[in-house]
Amino acid sequence: MVGRAVNLKVLVTRPEPGASATGERIRRLGHHPILSPCLLITARRVPLPARQGAVVITSAQALPALAQLPRQIEIFAVGEATAAQAREAGFRAVTSADGTAADLAVLVKGRLPPGTNLLFPAGTGNGLLLANLLREAGFCVHRRVAYRASPATSLTEEALAGLDAGAIDRVLVFSQATGRYFSALVRQSGRTNALRRSIAIAISSQAAASLENLPFASIETAIAPDQEHMLAMLR
């Protein structure tokens, strides 16, 4: 029986604070994380609607916008990682859809009556599909821009050094946007060929597609769109 690989050099492209949390998980699995966030997140204060029946979130980046809400308000999260961070923030009624935006819409429709007011904090330009699905089902969706994401201007020094040494074993890509920006930053650095022995692990087929112009040894997609299934692929 072939044992699991140890001490893989794993490049993490997701933004903070998620990058550090993922890095710690990777370290506990016996591997070496290399953090190089390809998106920079700027939180924004958002006006809250007068009435909130429940909250839907598709990213933990939106949690700072909920600081003023009572901790007993019901929260529906797209995945377990986001749900766990909501619980860590003190919210007590948190349910995860363990899937995609469409799965989250199905969960909400199964738990709440049409007409319920839903607060939906999201990033600039994000969440439009989910908002439309919920509005079509009769919910009153108050979508608020809770954070702005901007691309990083370069890979980190540790990431560049790892590429120069041909030491990057795996690259974790958590969204289509981070994959797109990672691709641009690798090309900008002139280190595209350094990925020929690396394996990319993408959270979704859309994220995987954003990497197709890079010469990875292979691009693998998690069987479910969450961190747990991505980390299970570190082998």
Buried (B, 14 or more C-beta within 10 A) or exposed (E): EEEEEEEBBBBBBBBBBBBBBBBEBBEEBEBBBBBBBBBBBEBBEBEBBEEBBBBBBBBBBBBBBBEEBEEEBBBBBBBBBBBBBBBEBEBEBBBBBBBBBEBBBBBBBEEBEEEBBBBBBBBEEBBEEBBBBBEEBEBBBBBBBBBBBEBBEEBBEBBBEBBEEBBBBBBBBBBBBBBBBBBBBBEEBEBBEBBEEBBBBBBBEBBBBBBEEBEBEEBBBBEBBBBEBBBEBBE
